[in-house]
Amino acid sequence: MVMRANLIAGLDIGTTKTCAVIAELVGEGRRRPDLKILGVGQARTSGIRREVVTHIEETTETIQSALKEAELMAGVSVDRVWAGISGDHIQARSSLGVVAVGGEETTRADLRRVHEVAQAVALPPDREFLHAIPQEYVVDHQSGIKDPVGMSGVRLEADVYLVTCSTAVATNIRKAVSRAGYRVQALVLAPLATARAVLSEDEKEVGVAMVEIGAATTQIAAYYEGKIRHIGILGLGGDTVTSDLVKGLSTPFAEAQRAKEQHAVACAQLVDPQETVELPGPSPGQKRHVARELIAHIVEQRLDELFGMVHQELEREGLLDRLGAGLVLTGGTAALHGIVELASQVFASPVRIGVPAEGLSGLADSVHRPRFSTVTGLCLHGGDRFHETGEGVSTISSAAASRIGAWIREFF
């Protein structure tokens, strides 16, 4: 088998599904390298509750299953992954750093120093840094500067967006990945990875909010003037909709989930009032007919509440009037028919479904769905970091190398 270099692997450990993607970095030398999708893997998640590891061994098995499936499809193996992290333990804030310029013009060393000052924030022992994202620079009170290197001045300021997470949550993710036989190259905040996959630079410039509706949570990433302005995580997701169907239809959770996937519509006015669907009855082998409009009303009511919460959060942050590009919906629940129409009514703004597409080749059709937005974004993020630093890729590729690595891990 021909050895491949520059392999990027993303791992999205969700509450109900874990997704893995393996890609090859292509088009080096561009501002943003492209990815050739080689393999995709999925596994039903065990050992995770509301984005947090609750059972190490079950989570380890889930990770192994998803990554092995991706490796089998790709015909290659990897030794490290870019893993997503999310949950209500995430915190974000802006921090300002100020330094004196060392010479006649700003240098990379000055840039490093101002970043260090901005990140010199006391953290409790149970928290750690995830990201320090430069928002803008100010040179001698001249603001709006994206890259100050080479500019003349005596004072350099940096506005940096700091994201922190629970050390315990991060450690358990790393531990589960390690026990599965891989290494975490870096943990990446899931909403940032998702935004990387589904938002364009033009949208970020004019203002856009990415809303990812997962199983347990809904994640928001709002941009304006090309900068991340707000990250929010709400405690409602697709499973809440399913739970409402359990009560409204008097059916088990698995059947309610199936009814949501096959028959649900997010906007009831799109359903023919006369249409019915067949669902399992109270006894084995029995069937019953339920108005599809009833299912739609249940789903619409919960999603309307969810969008109302998103609306309130964006309004509280002063961002509603700055979303020139409107909203981009993604995540598994975004695949529901009629969800764009419902969101458009709530926000009175442009709304579209976000799927990974730009900068992808190979088996790109395999990830051209909302539920693969985060894991694809993790690969794209890894490609960006490799382009900047030269770190974070795998060069192991053959199935034989994979088996040898597994043998070594087992005995040592």
C-alpha positions, 0 to 999 in steps of 0.5 A: 500500500502506498504511504500517504503523508499529511493525514488529518483525523477529526473525532466528534463525540456526540451524545447519541452518535460519534463521528470520525472523518479521515482526510488527506491534506491537499493544495498546500501553499494556498491560504487555506489548504483543501481536504480530500475526504478518505473515510467516514465512520459512525458509532452509537455513543455510549458513556456520554451524557450531555457532552460529558464522559460518564463511563470511560470504557464505554466511551473508549469502545465507541471511539474505537468503533467510529475510528476503525470504520473510518480507517477501513473505508480510507484504507489508511490508519492514523495515530492522532485526532483533533477532538471536539469538546462542548457542554455547559462547562465552556466559558468564553470572555474577551481579554485585552493585552498591551505591550510596548513595541520593542523597535521601530516597527512591530515584530512577531516577537511583539505579537507573541508578547502581547498574546501572552499578556492577554492570556495572563488570566488567573484560572482556577485549578479545575479549568484550562485554556482551549483557545486564545483567538485574536480579534483585532489589534490596535497600534498607537490607538489605530484600531481595526488592524488584523495583522500589525507585523511591520507597522510603525508604532510604540504601543501594541494592543490585542483584543483576544477571545479566551475560551476555557473548559473544565479540566476534568471533562477535557482529561476524560476525553483525552483518557478515552481517546488514549485508551482507544489507541490514539492521541488527542492532537488538540481539543477544539471547541465544537461550535468553532469547528462547526462554524469553520465547516459551514460558514463563509468568510463573507458571512462572518464579515457581514454578520451571521449566527451558526446554530447547531442543534445537537441531540442534547444541546444547541450551540451558537457561534455568532460572528460580525466583522469577521470576528467571533462575537459570542459563543452560547450553549443551550440545554435543549436539543433534538432529544427534547423534541423526541421526549415530547413525542414520547409523551404526545404519542404515548410511544417508546423513545426508540419509536418516537425517534423513528417517527421524528426521523421519518415523519416529522415536519418542523412547520405544521402549516406544511402538512396536509391535515388529512394525512396520517402515518402508521405507528406501532400499536400498544400490543406487538404486531398492532398498528395505529394511524396518527395524524401527521399534523399532530407530530408536526405540532409537537415538533414545531412547539418545541423548536419554536421554544428553542428558537425563541431562546436563541433569539433572546440570547442573540438579542441580549448580546446586541447581535440581532441587528448585526446578522446581515447574513442571517442564520445558518442551521446545522446539526442532526435536527437541522435535517427536519423538513420545514425547519428553515421556514419555522426559523425564518418566521421567528427571526425574520432573517435569511436562514439556510441549512449549513453542510460541509462543502467548501474546500472538500474533495474525494468522498465529500458527498459522504459528509455533505449532511448537517450531522457531519458539520462538526467532525468535518470542521475539526479536520478543516481546523486541523488542516489550518493549524498544520498550514500555520505550524507544520504540526498535527498530521499523521503519516502512518497509513498501511493496514499493517502499520495499524495492526502492528501499532495495536499489537504494541499497545496491547503488550506495552 
